Amino acid sequence: MRELLEQDHYEVLEVKRDASPQDLGRAYRVVRSAYEGDSIALYSVFGDAEADVILERIDEAFQILSDE
């Protein structure tokens, strides 16, 4: 798996290039929930600053891909 900053928006959200708007929304919610708050993905793996960067990248990917 490539580093987050090397991934394209589709890879960040873990969706296919032909994903529907509903698929994008679902993927966004799932991926974002994995990296926010008390998520197990953050437990001793990522610091707060790293988690913020990941969440920003996820948000950016969703904004760009969901913009018609």
PQR file with spaces between the fields and no chain letter, atoms N, CA, C, O and H, PARSE charges and radii, in Angstrom:
ATOM       1  N    MET     1       0.846   -1.182    0.000 -0.4000 1.5000
ATOM       2  CA   MET     1       0.000    0.000    0.000 -0.0000 2.0000
ATOM       3  C    MET     1       0.889    1.241    0.000  0.5500 1.7000
ATOM       4  O    MET     1       1.858    1.331    0.753 -0.5500 1.4000
ATOM       5  N    ARG     2       0.542    2.181   -0.849 -0.4000 1.5000
ATOM       6  CA   ARG     2       1.330    3.411   -0.936 -0.0000 2.0000
ATOM       7  C    ARG     2       1.003    4.334    0.232  0.5500 1.7000
ATOM       8  O    ARG     2      -0.064    4.247    0.839 -0.5500 1.4000
ATOM       9  H    ARG     2      -0.246    2.109   -1.461  0.4000 1.0000
ATOM      10  N    GLU     3       1.947    5.216    0.528 -0.4000 1.5000
ATOM      11  CA   GLU     3       1.744    6.214    1.571 -0.0000 2.0000
ATOM      12  C    GLU     3       0.528    7.075    1.218  0.5500 1.7000
ATOM      13  O    GLU     3       0.222    7.271    0.042 -0.5500 1.4000
ATOM      14  H    GLU     3       2.814    5.286    0.034  0.4000 1.0000
ATOM      15  N    LEU     4      -0.147    7.578    2.220 -0.4000 1.5000
ATOM      16  CA   LEU     4      -1.364    8.356    2.026 -0.0000 2.0000
ATOM      17  C    LEU     4      -1.170    9.522    1.065  0.5500 1.7000
ATOM      18  O    LEU     4      -2.008    9.751    0.193 -0.5500 1.4000
ATOM      19  H    LEU     4       0.102    7.419    3.175  0.4000 1.0000
ATOM      20  N    LEU     5      -0.085   10.255    1.214 -0.4000 1.5000
ATOM      21  CA   LEU     5       0.126   11.429    0.368 -0.0000 2.0000
ATOM      22  C    LEU     5       0.460   11.058   -1.074  0.5500 1.7000
ATOM      23  O    LEU     5       0.415   11.915   -1.957 -0.5500 1.4000
ATOM      24  H    LEU     5       0.596   10.069    1.923  0.4000 1.0000
ATOM      25  N    GLU     6       0.793    9.800   -1.322 -0.4000 1.5000
ATOM      26  CA   GLU     6       1.072    9.332   -2.675 -0.0000 2.0000
ATOM      27  C    GLU     6      -0.168    8.761   -3.347  0.5500 1.7000
ATOM      28  O    GLU     6      -0.167    8.542   -4.559 -0.5500 1.4000
ATOM      29  H    GLU     6       0.830    9.104   -0.605  0.4000 1.0000
ATOM      30  N    GLN     7      -1.215    8.519   -2.586 -0.4000 1.5000
ATOM      31  CA   GLN     7      -2.438    7.915   -3.120 -0.0000 2.0000
ATOM      32  C    GLN     7      -3.280    8.956   -3.832  0.5500 1.7000
ATOM      33  O    GLN     7      -3.303   10.124   -3.445 -0.5500 1.4000
ATOM      34  H    GLN     7      -1.215    8.698   -1.602  0.4000 1.0000
ATOM      35  N    ASP     8      -3.981    8.517   -4.892 -0.4000 1.5000
ATOM      36  CA   ASP     8      -4.926    9.430   -5.520 -0.0000 2.0000
ATOM      37  C    ASP     8      -6.221    9.419   -4.707  0.5500 1.7000
ATOM      38  O    ASP     8      -6.362    8.654   -3.753 -0.5500 1.4000
ATOM      39  H    ASP     8      -3.962    7.568   -5.206  0.4000 1.0000
ATOM      40  N    HIS     9      -7.152   10.270   -5.094 -0.4000 1.5000
ATOM      41  CA   HIS     9      -8.386   10.434   -4.316 -0.0000 2.0000
ATOM      42  C    HIS     9      -9.198    9.139   -4.237  0.5500 1.7000
ATOM      43  O    HIS     9      -9.817    8.854   -3.212 -0.5500 1.4000
ATOM      44  H    HIS     9      -7.038   10.891   -5.869  0.4000 1.0000
ATOM      45  N    TYR    10      -9.195    8.370   -5.300 -0.4000 1.5000
ATOM      46  CA   TYR    10      -9.923    7.106   -5.307 -0.0000 2.0000
ATOM      47  C    TYR    10      -9.311    6.120   -4.311  0.5500 1.7000
ATOM      48  O    TYR    10     -10.030    5.407   -3.610 -0.5500 1.4000
ATOM      49  H    TYR    10      -8.692    8.602   -6.133  0.4000 1.0000
ATOM      50  N    GLU    11      -8.004    6.086   -4.256 -0.4000 1.5000
ATOM      51  CA   GLU    11      -7.315    5.192   -3.326 -0.0000 2.0000
ATOM      52  C    GLU    11      -7.557    5.625   -1.881  0.5500 1.7000
ATOM      53  O    GLU    11      -7.735    4.784   -0.999 -0.5500 1.4000
ATOM      54  H    GLU    11      -7.420    6.664   -4.826  0.4000 1.0000
ATOM      55  N    VAL    12      -7.562    6.917   -1.643 -0.4000 1.5000
ATOM      56  CA   VAL    12      -7.799    7.433   -0.287 -0.0000 2.0000
ATOM      57  C    VAL    12      -9.156    6.965    0.218  0.5500 1.7000
ATOM      58  O    VAL    12      -9.286    6.537    1.365 -0.5500 1.4000
ATOM      59  H    VAL    12      -7.417    7.600   -2.360  0.4000 1.0000
ATOM      60  N    LEU    13     -10.176    7.049   -0.650 -0.4000 1.5000
ATOM      61  CA   LEU    13     -11.527    6.644   -0.253 -0.0000 2.0000
ATOM      62  C    LEU    13     -11.799    5.164   -0.482  0.5500 1.7000
ATOM      63  O    LEU    13     -12.858    4.653   -0.118 -0.5500 1.4000
ATOM      64  H    LEU    13     -10.071    7.397   -1.582  0.4000 1.0000
ATOM      65  N    GLU    14     -10.830    4.479   -1.092 -0.4000 1.5000
ATOM      66  CA   GLU    14     -10.953    3.047   -1.354 -0.0000 2.0000
ATOM      67  C    GLU    14     -12.179    2.725   -2.205  0.5500 1.7000
ATOM      68  O    GLU    14     -12.962    1.833   -1.879 -0.5500 1.4000
ATOM      69  H    GLU    14      -9.969    4.895   -1.388  0.4000 1.0000
ATOM      70  N    VAL    15     -12.330    3.476   -3.313 -0.4000 1.5000
ATOM      71  CA   VAL    15     -13.435    3.252   -4.245 -0.0000 2.0000
ATOM      72  C    VAL    15     -12.900    3.067   -5.662  0.5500 1.7000
ATOM      73  O    VAL    15     -11.775    3.451   -5.981 -0.5500 1.4000
ATOM      74  H    VAL    15     -11.693    4.200   -3.578  0.4000 1.0000
ATOM      75  N    LYS    16     -13.739    2.470   -6.495 -0.4000 1.5000
ATOM      76  CA   LYS    16     -13.392    2.320   -7.907 -0.0000 2.0000
ATOM      77  C    LYS    16     -13.591    3.656   -8.607  0.5500 1.7000
ATOM      78  O    LYS    16     -14.306    4.529   -8.116 -0.5500 1.4000
ATOM      79  H    LYS    16     -14.653    2.159   -6.236  0.4000 1.0000
ATOM      80  N    ARG    17     -12.961    3.799   -9.737 -0.4000 1.5000
ATOM      81  CA   ARG    17     -13.040    5.060  -10.493 -0.0000 2.0000
ATOM      82  C    ARG    17     -14.447    5.342  -11.014  0.5500 1.7000
ATOM      83  O    ARG    17     -14.772    6.492  -11.309 -0.5500 1.4000
ATOM      84  H    ARG    17     -12.379    3.090  -10.135  0.4000 1.0000
ATOM      85  N    ASP    18     -15.266    4.339  -11.129 -0.4000 1.5000
ATOM      86  CA   ASP    18     -16.632    4.541  -11.613 -0.0000 2.0000
ATOM      87  C    ASP    18     -17.661    4.510  -10.477  0.5500 1.7000
ATOM      88  O    ASP    18     -18.838    4.228  -10.703 -0.5500 1.4000
ATOM      89  H    ASP    18     -15.002    3.405  -10.889  0.4000 1.0000
ATOM      90  N    ALA    19     -17.204    4.800   -9.262 -0.4000 1.5000
ATOM      91  CA   ALA    19     -18.083    4.779   -8.087 -0.0000 2.0000
ATOM      92  C    ALA    19     -19.214    5.792   -8.242  0.5500 1.7000
ATOM      93  O    ALA    19     -19.007    6.902   -8.733 -0.5500 1.4000
ATOM      94  H    ALA    19     -16.248    5.029   -9.079  0.4000 1.0000
ATOM      95  N    SER    20     -20.396    5.396   -7.822 -0.4000 1.5000
ATOM      96  CA   SER    20     -21.558    6.284   -7.860 -0.0000 2.0000
ATOM      97  C    SER    20     -21.456    7.301   -6.725  0.5500 1.7000
ATOM      98  O    SER    20     -20.673    7.119   -5.793 -0.5500 1.4000
ATOM      99  H    SER    20     -20.564    4.494   -7.423  0.4000 1.0000
ATOM     100  N    PRO    21     -22.249    8.373   -6.803 -0.5600 1.5000
ATOM     101  CA   PRO    21     -22.259    9.343   -5.692  0.2800 2.0000
ATOM     102  C    PRO    21     -22.611    8.679   -4.356  0.5500 1.7000
ATOM     103  O    PRO    21     -22.072    9.052   -3.314 -0.5500 1.4000
ATOM     104  N    GLN    22     -23.502    7.710   -4.390 -0.4000 1.5000
ATOM     105  CA   GLN    22     -23.868    7.004   -3.160 -0.0000 2.0000
ATOM     106  C    GLN    22     -22.679    6.190   -2.637  0.5500 1.7000
ATOM     107  O    GLN    22     -22.433    6.152   -1.431 -0.5500 1.4000
ATOM     108  H    GLN    22     -23.940    7.407   -5.236  0.4000 1.0000
ATOM     109  N    ASP    23     -21.949    5.544   -3.543 -0.4000 1.5000
ATOM     110  CA   ASP    23     -20.769    4.778   -3.139 -0.0000 2.0000
ATOM     111  C    ASP    23     -19.699    5.695   -2.549  0.5500 1.7000
ATOM     112  O    ASP    23     -19.043    5.346   -1.567 -0.5500 1.4000
ATOM     113  H    ASP    23     -22.149    5.575   -4.522  0.4000 1.0000
ATOM     114  N    LEU    24     -19.528    6.874   -3.157 -0.4000 1.5000
ATOM     115  CA   LEU    24     -18.550    7.835   -2.639 -0.0000 2.0000
ATOM     116  C    LEU    24     -18.915    8.273   -1.222  0.5500 1.7000
ATOM     117  O    LEU    24     -18.061    8.319   -0.337 -0.5500 1.4000
ATOM     118  H    LEU    24     -20.061    7.158   -3.954  0.4000 1.0000
ATOM     119  N    GLY    25     -20.185    8.592   -1.020 -0.4000 1.5000
ATOM     120  CA   GLY    25     -20.643    9.024    0.300 -0.0000 2.0000
ATOM     121  C    GLY    25     -20.458    7.944    1.344  0.5500 1.7000
ATOM     122  O    GLY    25     -20.008    8.221    2.456 -0.5500 1.4000
ATOM     123  H    GLY    25     -20.879    8.554   -1.739  0.4000 1.0000
ATOM     124  N    ARG    26     -20.800    6.723    0.996 -0.4000 1.5000
ATOM     125  CA   ARG    26     -20.659    5.600    1.910 -0.0000 2.0000
ATOM     126  C    ARG    26     -19.181    5.366    2.251  0.5500 1.7000
ATOM     127  O    ARG    26     -18.820    5.196    3.415 -0.5500 1.4000
ATOM     128  H    ARG    26     -21.166    6.499    0.092  0.4000 1.0000
ATOM     129  N    ALA    27     -18.346    5.360    1.225 -0.4000 1.5000
ATOM     130  CA   ALA    27     -16.914    5.139    1.432 -0.0000 2.0000
ATOM     131  C    ALA    27     -16.318    6.247    2.295  0.5500 1.7000
ATOM     132  O    ALA    27     -15.509    5.981    3.183 -0.5500 1.4000
ATOM     133  H    ALA    27     -18.639    5.498    0.279  0.4000 1.0000
ATOM     134  N    TYR    28     -16.718    7.481    2.031 -0.4000 1.5000
ATOM     135  CA   TYR    28     -16.233    8.616    2.816 -0.0000 2.0000
ATOM     136  C    TYR    28     -16.554    8.426    4.295  0.5500 1.7000
ATOM     137  O    TYR    28     -15.686    8.595    5.152 -0.5500 1.4000
ATOM     138  H    TYR    28     -17.375    7.696    1.309  0.4000 1.0000
ATOM     139  N    ARG    29     -17.794    8.077    4.587 -0.4000 1.5000
ATOM     140  CA   ARG    29     -18.199    7.906    5.987 -0.0000 2.0000
ATOM     141  C    ARG    29     -17.422    6.767    6.660  0.5500 1.7000
ATOM     142  O    ARG    29     -16.999    6.889    7.810 -0.5500 1.4000
ATOM     143  H    ARG    29     -18.499    7.939    3.891  0.4000 1.0000
ATOM     144  N    VAL    30     -17.241    5.672    5.938 -0.4000 1.5000
ATOM     145  CA   VAL    30     -16.535    4.514    6.508 -0.0000 2.0000
ATOM     146  C    VAL    30     -15.064    4.837    6.752  0.5500 1.7000
ATOM     147  O    VAL    30     -14.540    4.595    7.840 -0.5500 1.4000
ATOM     148  H    VAL    30     -17.584    5.573    5.003  0.4000 1.0000
ATOM     149  N    VAL    31     -14.398    5.389    5.730 -0.4000 1.5000
ATOM     150  CA   VAL    31     -12.976    5.672    5.851 -0.0000 2.0000
ATOM     151  C    VAL    31     -12.731    6.755    6.905  0.5500 1.7000
ATOM     152  O    VAL    31     -11.801    6.646    7.705 -0.5500 1.4000
ATOM     153  H    VAL    31     -14.824    5.586    4.846  0.4000 1.0000
ATOM     154  N    ARG    32     -13.559    7.789    6.904 -0.4000 1.5000
ATOM     155  CA   ARG    32     -13.363    8.871    7.870 -0.0000 2.0000
ATOM     156  C    ARG    32     -13.572    8.377    9.296  0.5500 1.7000
ATOM     157  O    ARG    32     -12.828    8.752   10.202 -0.5500 1.4000
ATOM     158  H    ARG    32     -14.314    7.877    6.255  0.4000 1.0000
ATOM     159  N    SER    33     -14.580    7.540    9.493 -0.4000 1.5000
ATOM     160  CA   SER    33     -14.855    7.040   10.851 -0.0000 2.0000
ATOM     161  C    SER    33     -13.709    6.182   11.383  0.5500 1.7000
ATOM     162  O    SER    33     -13.528    6.058   12.595 -0.5500 1.4000
ATOM     163  H    SER    33     -15.184    7.235    8.757  0.4000 1.0000
ATOM     164  N    ALA    34     -12.945    5.597   10.480 -0.4000 1.5000
ATOM     165  CA   ALA    34     -11.809    4.782   10.905 -0.0000 2.0000
ATOM     166  C    ALA    34     -10.673    5.623   11.484  0.5500 1.7000
ATOM     167  O    ALA    34      -9.807    5.092   12.179 -0.5500 1.4000
ATOM     168  H    ALA    34     -13.092    5.697    9.496  0.4000 1.0000
ATOM     169  N    TYR    35     -10.665    6.926   11.208 -0.4000 1.5000
ATOM     170  CA   TYR    35      -9.546    7.776   11.630 -0.0000 2.0000
ATOM     171  C    TYR    35      -9.949    8.936   12.534  0.5500 1.7000
ATOM     172  O    TYR    35      -9.148    9.845   12.753 -0.5500 1.4000
ATOM     173  H    TYR    35     -11.368    7.358   10.644  0.4000 1.0000
ATOM     174  N    GLU    36     -11.141    8.927   13.050 -0.4000 1.5000
ATOM     175  CA   GLU    36     -11.530   10.047   13.906 -0.0000 2.0000
ATOM     176  C    GLU    36     -11.845    9.563   15.322  0.5500 1.7000
ATOM     177  O    GLU    36     -12.160    8.394   15.544 -0.5500 1.4000
ATOM     178  H    GLU    36     -11.791    8.188   12.872  0.4000 1.0000
ATOM     179  N    GLY    37     -11.753   10.473   16.246 -0.4000 1.5000
ATOM     180  CA   GLY    37     -12.117   10.207   17.634 -0.0000 2.0000
ATOM     181  C    GLY    37     -11.354    9.084   18.279  0.5500 1.7000
ATOM     182  O    GLY    37     -10.124    9.058   18.255 -0.5500 1.4000
ATOM     183  H    GLY    37     -11.498   11.423   16.065  0.4000 1.0000
ATOM     184  N    ASP    38     -12.077    8.162   18.852 -0.4000 1.5000
ATOM     185  CA   ASP    38     -11.482    7.062   19.603 -0.0000 2.0000
ATOM     186  C    ASP    38     -11.311    5.803   18.761  0.5500 1.7000
ATOM     187  O    ASP    38     -11.302    4.692   19.293 -0.5500 1.4000
ATOM     188  H    ASP    38     -13.077    8.183   18.873  0.4000 1.0000
ATOM     189  N    SER    39     -11.178    5.972   17.471 -0.4000 1.5000
ATOM     190  CA   SER    39     -11.063    4.828   16.572 -0.0000 2.0000
ATOM     191  C    SER    39      -9.884    3.943   16.932  0.5500 1.7000
ATOM     192  O    SER    39      -8.830    4.425   17.347 -0.5500 1.4000
ATOM     193  H    SER    39     -11.186    6.874   17.039  0.4000 1.0000
ATOM     194  N    ILE    40     -10.074    2.663   16.771 -0.4000 1.5000
ATOM     195  CA   ILE    40      -9.002    1.699   17.030 -0.0000 2.0000
ATOM     196  C    ILE    40      -7.831    1.916   16.073  0.5500 1.7000
ATOM     197  O    ILE    40      -6.695    1.587   16.412 -0.5500 1.4000
ATOM     198  H    ILE    40     -10.930    2.272   16.434  0.4000 1.0000
ATOM     199  N    ALA    41      -8.087    2.463   14.886 -0.4000 1.5000
ATOM     200  CA   ALA    41      -7.021    2.716   13.915 -0.0000 2.0000
ATOM     201  C    ALA    41      -6.027    3.743   14.436  0.5500 1.7000
ATOM     202  O    ALA    41      -4.866    3.745   14.025 -0.5500 1.4000
ATOM     203  H    ALA    41      -9.010    2.731   14.610  0.4000 1.0000
ATOM     204  N    LEU    42      -6.464    4.604   15.323 -0.4000 1.5000
ATOM     205  CA   LEU    42      -5.592    5.645   15.851 -0.0000 2.0000
ATOM     206  C    LEU    42      -4.858    5.225   17.119  0.5500 1.7000
ATOM     207  O    LEU    42      -3.880    5.861   17.511 -0.5500 1.4000
ATOM     208  H    LEU    42      -7.407    4.603   15.657  0.4000 1.0000
ATOM     209  N    TYR    43      -5.316    4.178   17.747 -0.4000 1.5000
ATOM     210  CA   TYR    43      -4.758    3.772   19.023 -0.0000 2.0000
ATOM     211  C    TYR    43      -3.272    3.465   18.888  0.5500 1.7000
ATOM     212  O    TYR    43      -2.897    2.446   18.308 -0.5500 1.4000
ATOM     213  H    TYR    43      -6.111    3.661   17.428  0.4000 1.0000
ATOM     214  N    SER    44      -2.458    4.308   19.401 -0.4000 1.5000
ATOM     215  CA   SER    44      -0.997    4.205   19.436 -0.0000 2.0000
ATOM     216  C    SER    44      -0.342    4.030   18.069  0.5500 1.7000
ATOM     217  O    SER    44       0.828    3.657   17.995 -0.5500 1.4000
ATOM     218  H    SER    44      -2.763    5.136   19.872  0.4000 1.0000
ATOM     219  N    VAL    45      -1.058    4.286   17.011 -0.4000 1.5000
ATOM     220  CA   VAL    45      -0.488    4.174   15.669 -0.0000 2.0000
ATOM     221  C    VAL    45      -0.193    5.561   15.099  0.5500 1.7000
ATOM     222  O    VAL    45       0.882    5.801   14.549 -0.5500 1.4000
ATOM     223  H    VAL    45      -2.009    4.589   17.072  0.4000 1.0000
ATOM     224  N    PHE    46      -1.146    6.459   15.235 -0.4000 1.5000
ATOM     225  CA   PHE    46      -1.010    7.818   14.719 -0.0000 2.0000
ATOM     226  C    PHE    46      -1.158    8.817   15.852  0.5500 1.7000
ATOM     227  O    PHE    46      -1.993    8.649   16.740 -0.5500 1.4000
ATOM     228  H    PHE    46      -2.019    6.265   15.682  0.4000 1.0000
ATOM     229  N    GLY    47      -0.342    9.856   15.813 -0.4000 1.5000
ATOM     230  CA   GLY    47      -0.497   10.950   16.755 -0.0000 2.0000
ATOM     231  C    GLY    47      -1.614   11.863   16.289  0.5500 1.7000
ATOM     232  O    GLY    47      -2.148   11.693   15.193 -0.5500 1.4000
ATOM     233  H    GLY    47       0.336    9.994   15.091  0.4000 1.0000
ATOM     234  N    ASP    48      -1.965   12.828   17.116 -0.4000 1.5000
ATOM     235  CA   ASP    48      -3.043   13.752   16.774 -0.0000 2.0000
ATOM     236  C    ASP    48      -2.751   14.518   15.483  0.5500 1.7000
ATOM     237  O    ASP    48      -3.642   14.696   14.652 -0.5500 1.4000
ATOM     238  H    ASP    48      -1.531   12.967   18.006  0.4000 1.0000
ATOM     239  N    ALA    49      -1.520   14.966   15.314 -0.4000 1.5000
ATOM     240  CA   ALA    49      -1.161   15.729   14.110 -0.0000 2.0000
ATOM     241  C    ALA    49      -1.278   14.856   12.867  0.5500 1.7000
ATOM     242  O    ALA    49      -1.771   15.306   11.833 -0.5500 1.4000
ATOM     243  H    ALA    49      -0.796   14.822   15.988  0.4000 1.0000
ATOM     244  N    GLU    50      -0.830   13.620   12.965 -0.4000 1.5000
ATOM     245  CA   GLU    50      -0.934   12.704   11.822 -0.0000 2.0000
ATOM     246  C    GLU    50      -2.390   12.392   11.499  0.5500 1.7000
ATOM     247  O    GLU    50      -2.772   12.335   10.330 -0.5500 1.4000
ATOM     248  H    GLU    50      -0.429   13.254   13.805  0.4000 1.0000
ATOM     249  N    ALA    51      -3.191   12.193   12.518 -0.4000 1.5000
ATOM     250  CA   ALA    51      -4.614   11.923   12.316 -0.0000 2.0000
ATOM     251  C    ALA    51      -5.287   13.106   11.632  0.5500 1.7000
ATOM     252  O    ALA    51      -6.137   12.913   10.762 -0.5500 1.4000
ATOM     253  H    ALA    51      -2.881   12.239   13.467  0.4000 1.0000
ATOM     254  N    ASP    52      -4.922   14.318   12.009 -0.4000 1.5000
ATOM     255  CA   ASP    52      -5.486   15.516   11.376 -0.0000 2.0000
ATOM     256  C    ASP    52      -5.140   15.568    9.894  0.5500 1.7000
ATOM     257  O    ASP    52      -5.984   15.924    9.072 -0.5500 1.4000
ATOM     258  H    ASP    52      -4.231   14.474   12.715  0.4000 1.0000
ATOM     259  N    VAL    53      -3.914   15.219    9.550 -0.4000 1.5000
ATOM     260  CA   VAL    53      -3.494   15.209    8.139 -0.0000 2.0000
ATOM     261  C    VAL    53      -4.283   14.159    7.369  0.5500 1.7000
ATOM     262  O    VAL    53      -4.721   14.414    6.247 -0.5500 1.4000
ATOM     263  H    VAL    53      -3.228   14.930   10.218  0.4000 1.0000
ATOM     264  N    ILE    54      -4.466   12.991    7.955 -0.4000 1.5000
ATOM     265  CA   ILE    54      -5.225   11.926    7.303 -0.0000 2.0000
ATOM     266  C    ILE    54      -6.664   12.370    7.066  0.5500 1.7000
ATOM     267  O    ILE    54      -7.197   12.195    5.970 -0.5500 1.4000
ATOM     268  H    ILE    54      -4.110   12.784    8.866  0.4000 1.0000
ATOM     269  N    LEU    55      -7.287   12.938    8.077 -0.4000 1.5000
ATOM     270  CA   LEU    55      -8.675   13.393    7.941 -0.0000 2.0000
ATOM     271  C    LEU    55      -8.803   14.496    6.900  0.5500 1.7000
ATOM     272  O    LEU    55      -9.777   14.523    6.147 -0.5500 1.4000
ATOM     273  H    LEU    55      -6.854   13.081    8.967  0.4000 1.0000
ATOM     274  N    GLU    56      -7.842   15.399    6.845 -0.4000 1.5000
ATOM     275  CA   GLU    56      -7.866   16.458    5.830 -0.0000 2.0000
ATOM     276  C    GLU    56      -7.774   15.848    4.438  0.5500 1.7000
ATOM     277  O    GLU    56      -8.475   16.280    3.524 -0.5500 1.4000
ATOM     278  H    GLU    56      -7.050   15.377    7.456  0.4000 1.0000
ATOM     279  N    ARG    57      -6.922   14.857    4.272 -0.4000 1.5000
ATOM     280  CA   ARG    57      -6.749   14.194    2.971 -0.0000 2.0000
ATOM     281  C    ARG    57      -8.030   13.467    2.567  0.5500 1.7000
ATOM     282  O    ARG    57      -8.413   13.494    1.398 -0.5500 1.4000
ATOM     283  H    ARG    57      -6.352   14.506    5.015  0.4000 1.0000
ATOM     284  N    ILE    58      -8.691   12.821    3.518 -0.4000 1.5000
ATOM     285  CA   ILE    58      -9.953   12.133    3.257 -0.0000 2.0000
ATOM     286  C    ILE    58     -11.022   13.143    2.849  0.5500 1.7000
ATOM     287  O    ILE    58     -11.750   12.923    1.881 -0.5500 1.4000
ATOM     288  H    ILE    58      -8.380   12.799    4.468  0.4000 1.0000
ATOM     289  N    ASP    59     -11.115   14.249    3.588 -0.4000 1.5000
ATOM     290  CA   ASP    59     -12.095   15.292    3.270 -0.0000 2.0000
ATOM     291  C    ASP    59     -11.845   15.876    1.881  0.5500 1.7000
ATOM     292  O    ASP    59     -12.784   16.079    1.111 -0.5500 1.4000
ATOM     293  H    ASP    59     -10.524   14.428    4.374  0.4000 1.0000
ATOM     294  N    GLU    60     -10.586   16.143    1.564 -0.4000 1.5000
ATOM     295  CA   GLU    60     -10.232   16.694    0.257 -0.0000 2.0000
ATOM     296  C    GLU    60     -10.623   15.730   -0.865  0.5500 1.7000
ATOM     297  O    GLU    60     -11.178   16.148   -1.881 -0.5500 1.4000
ATOM     298  H    GLU    60      -9.823   15.979    2.189  0.4000 1.0000
ATOM     299  N    ALA    61     -10.337   14.461   -0.681 -0.4000 1.5000
ATOM     300  CA   ALA    61     -10.669   13.458   -1.689 -0.0000 2.0000
ATOM     301  C    ALA    61     -12.178   13.430   -1.924  0.5500 1.7000
ATOM     302  O    ALA    61     -12.627   13.401   -3.070 -0.5500 1.4000
ATOM     303  H    ALA    61      -9.886   14.122    0.144  0.4000 1.0000
ATOM     304  N    PHE    62     -12.947   13.440   -0.861 -0.4000 1.5000
ATOM     305  CA   PHE    62     -14.402   13.399   -1.015 -0.0000 2.0000
ATOM     306  C    PHE    62     -14.914   14.669   -1.686  0.5500 1.7000
ATOM     307  O    PHE    62     -15.764   14.587   -2.572 -0.5500 1.4000
ATOM     308  H    PHE    62     -12.581   13.464    0.069  0.4000 1.0000
ATOM     309  N    GLN    63     -14.428   15.825   -1.294 -0.4000 1.5000
ATOM     310  CA   GLN    63     -14.888   17.079   -1.893 -0.0000 2.0000
ATOM     311  C    GLN    63     -14.619   17.096   -3.398  0.5500 1.7000
ATOM     312  O    GLN    63     -15.479   17.501   -4.179 -0.5500 1.4000
ATOM     313  H    GLN    63     -13.738   15.892   -0.574  0.4000 1.0000
ATOM     314  N    ILE    64     -13.469   16.673   -3.789 -0.4000 1.5000
ATOM     315  CA   ILE    64     -13.109   16.695   -5.216 -0.0000 2.0000
ATOM     316  C    ILE    64     -13.903   15.671   -6.003  0.5500 1.7000
ATOM     317  O    ILE    64     -14.430   15.991   -7.068 -0.5500 1.4000
ATOM     318  H    ILE    64     -12.769   16.344   -3.154  0.4000 1.0000
ATOM     319  N    LEU    65     -14.000   14.448   -5.503 -0.4000 1.5000
ATOM     320  CA   LEU    65     -14.690   13.404   -6.252 -0.0000 2.0000
ATOM     321  C    LEU    65     -16.208   13.585   -6.270  0.5500 1.7000
ATOM     322  O    LEU    65     -16.871   13.122   -7.199 -0.5500 1.4000
ATOM     323  H    LEU    65     -13.571   14.189   -4.638  0.4000 1.0000
ATOM     324  N    SER    66     -16.753   14.237   -5.279 -0.4000 1.5000
ATOM     325  CA   SER    66     -18.208   14.412   -5.244 -0.0000 2.0000
ATOM     326  C    SER    66     -18.660   15.686   -5.953  0.5500 1.7000
ATOM     327  O    SER    66     -19.861   15.918   -6.096 -0.5500 1.4000
ATOM     328  H    SER    66     -16.214   14.613   -4.525  0.4000 1.0000
ATOM     329  N    ASP    67     -17.722   16.507   -6.394 -0.4000 1.5000
ATOM     330  CA   ASP    67     -18.051   17.733   -7.126 -0.0000 2.0000
ATOM     331  C    ASP    67     -18.297   17.412   -8.594  0.5500 1.7000
ATOM     332  O    ASP    67     -17.374   17.056   -9.327 -0.5500 1.4000
ATOM     333  H    ASP    67     -16.746   16.318   -6.278  0.4000 1.0000
ATOM     334  N    GLU    68     -19.533   17.541   -9.009 -0.4000 1.5000
ATOM     335  CA   GLU    68     -19.863   17.236  -10.399 -0.0000 2.0000
ATOM     336  C    GLU    68     -19.311   18.292  -11.314  0.5500 1.7000
ATOM     337  O    GLU    68     -19.487   18.210  -12.529 -0.5500 1.4000
ATOM     338  H    GLU    68     -20.282   17.831   -8.414  0.4000 1.0000
